Amino acid sequence: MMSMKDYEVNTAVLFHTGFADGECNRLMFEGMKEKIVNDIRSAFEKDSTLSQNITSNLDFTFSGYKVKVEYTFSCHDENEAEAESFSNYCLQNIREGLQEKGYTMEKVTCEAGEMDMAWLDRLETMWFG
C-alpha cells in the first residue's frame, strides 16, 4: 500500500477564444475580455471537483486572441504523475461546455510538487513540544 501525499499542481490552460484576426475584431475583442473571463471562470466554478481542488485565484493572461488561465490545483495522490493526471482529467470535464461557447483548449500544462507541510510540523512542535 503506497502512502498518499498532498500535492500542489501548478496548472496552466491555454484557450483560443474563437476570434479571427481583423480590424473590427480587435476592437470588439477588447470589450469582450470581461465576458471571456466570466465565461471561463463560471465553467470552473460550476464543476464541483475543480472548484473544490483549486486553492488559488484563477489568473488570466491575454495574448492575442488567446487567454492563459493559471491556478494551483491541490490534491491527495500517490505520486506527482497521478496528481498531474488528475488535474488534467478534471479539466476535461469542462472542455466540451467551453468548446460550445467558442473556447478551444489548446494546451494544458500541469506541474506537481509536494505540498510544503513544514508549517504543520512547526505548529505541532509549538503545541505539543
Backbone torsions as a table, in degrees:
resi	resn	phi	psi	omega
1	MET	NA	120.0	179.1
2	MET	-80.1	147.6	177.2
3	SER	-84.7	144.4	179.7
4	MET	-89.0	145.7	178.3
5	LYS	-126.4	163.3	175.7
6	ASP	-92.3	130.3	179.9
7	TYR	-122.8	148.8	170.1
8	GLU	-113.3	121.8	-178.9
9	VAL	-107.2	112.1	175.0
10	ASN	-75.8	112.3	-173.3
11	THR	-114.4	136.6	176.7
12	ALA	-131.0	132.5	179.2
13	VAL	-123.9	127.4	177.5
14	LEU	-102.5	122.4	178.4
15	PHE	-111.0	139.3	166.0
16	HIS	-91.5	134.8	-172.9
17	THR	-86.9	-1.4	177.1
18	GLY	89.3	-0.8	178.5
19	PHE	-83.0	143.0	173.7
20	ALA	-105.0	155.2	-177.6
21	ASP	-67.9	138.5	179.7
22	GLY	173.0	152.9	-175.0
23	GLU	-56.9	-51.2	-177.6
24	CYS	-71.1	-29.7	177.5
25	ASN	-62.7	-38.6	-177.8
26	ARG	-62.0	-44.3	178.3
27	LEU	-66.8	-43.9	-178.9
28	MET	-62.8	-40.1	-177.1
29	PHE	-59.8	-42.3	178.2
30	GLU	-53.8	-45.0	-179.0
31	GLY	-72.3	-16.5	-177.2
32	MET	-92.2	-11.0	-173.1
33	LYS	-56.6	-42.5	-178.7
34	GLU	-63.7	-41.1	178.3
35	LYS	-64.0	-41.7	179.8
36	ILE	-60.6	-48.3	178.8
37	VAL	-59.2	-45.6	-179.7
38	ASN	-64.8	-41.2	178.4
39	ASP	-59.8	-48.7	-176.7
40	ILE	-69.7	-44.0	179.5
41	ARG	-59.2	-43.2	-177.2
42	SER	-69.1	-29.8	175.6
43	ALA	-64.8	-40.8	177.4
44	PHE	-64.4	-44.7	-175.6
45	GLU	-68.9	-32.6	-179.0
46	LYS	-70.9	-26.6	179.6
47	ASP	-84.9	111.8	-172.3
48	SER	-64.5	-36.7	-179.5
49	THR	-65.2	-42.8	177.8
50	LEU	-64.9	-51.2	-174.4
51	SER	-64.7	-30.6	178.9
52	GLN	-74.2	-26.4	-175.1
53	ASN	-99.7	-10.5	179.6
54	ILE	-83.9	122.3	-173.0
55	THR	-115.2	23.1	177.1
56	SER	-143.4	178.1	172.1
57	ASN	-73.6	157.9	169.5
58	LEU	-84.3	123.7	-176.8
59	ASP	-106.4	118.2	-175.8
60	PHE	-103.9	130.2	175.4
61	THR	-128.7	122.2	179.1
62	PHE	-92.3	140.5	175.5
63	SER	-146.8	110.2	-173.5
64	GLY	61.5	-132.5	178.9
65	TYR	-98.2	20.9	179.0
66	LYS	-113.4	155.6	175.8
67	VAL	-134.6	134.2	177.9
68	LYS	-104.4	130.7	178.2
69	VAL	-112.3	123.1	-179.8
70	GLU	-121.2	143.2	180.0
71	TYR	-164.0	169.8	175.7
72	THR	-104.5	125.8	179.3
73	PHE	-109.0	118.8	-177.3
74	SER	-108.2	135.4	179.9
75	CYS	-152.5	169.6	-178.0
76	HIS	-110.1	112.1	-174.3
77	ASP	-146.2	176.8	-176.6
78	GLU	-78.1	-37.9	-179.8
79	ASN	-156.2	175.9	-176.1
80	GLU	-61.2	-41.6	-178.4
81	ALA	-62.2	-41.0	178.8
82	GLU	-65.3	-40.9	-180.0
83	ALA	-64.0	-43.8	178.7
84	GLU	-63.8	-41.8	-179.7
85	SER	-64.1	-38.6	179.5
86	PHE	-67.3	-41.1	179.0
87	SER	-61.4	-44.7	-180.0
88	ASN	-65.7	-42.5	179.7
89	TYR	-58.7	-42.7	-179.5
90	CYS	-63.3	-33.1	178.0
91	LEU	-66.9	-33.2	-177.4
92	GLN	-63.9	-25.2	178.5
93	ASN	-65.9	-24.1	-179.0
94	ILE	-106.3	-4.1	-176.0
95	ARG	-57.4	-49.4	-174.1
96	GLU	-65.4	-45.0	179.5
97	GLY	-60.3	-39.0	179.1
98	LEU	-73.4	-35.0	178.1
99	GLN	-60.3	-40.1	179.2
100	GLU	-63.3	-27.2	177.8
101	LYS	-89.1	1.1	176.7
102	GLY	99.0	5.6	-179.4
103	TYR	-100.4	116.9	-178.8
104	THR	-101.0	126.2	175.7
105	MET	-75.3	115.8	-177.7
106	GLU	-98.3	-34.1	-175.4
107	LYS	-153.8	137.7	176.1
108	VAL	-126.9	128.3	172.8
109	THR	-122.5	134.7	-179.8
110	CYS	-129.2	122.8	176.3
111	GLU	-125.1	112.2	-176.5
112	ALA	-94.0	146.2	172.5
113	GLY	-141.4	152.0	178.4
114	GLU	-65.1	137.4	179.2
115	MET	-67.0	136.7	-179.9
116	ASP	-77.2	107.7	-177.3
117	MET	-101.5	12.8	-178.1
118	ALA	-58.3	-36.2	-179.6
119	TRP	-59.9	-33.9	-179.8
120	LEU	-69.6	-42.6	177.5
121	ASP	-59.5	-43.7	179.9
122	ARG	-62.9	-41.1	-179.5
123	LEU	-63.8	-44.8	179.2
124	GLU	-62.4	-38.8	178.7
125	THR	-64.2	-41.7	179.1
126	MET	-63.1	-43.6	-175.5
127	TRP	-79.3	-42.2	-170.5
128	PHE	-111.5	-3.0	175.6
129	GLY	67.3	NA	NA
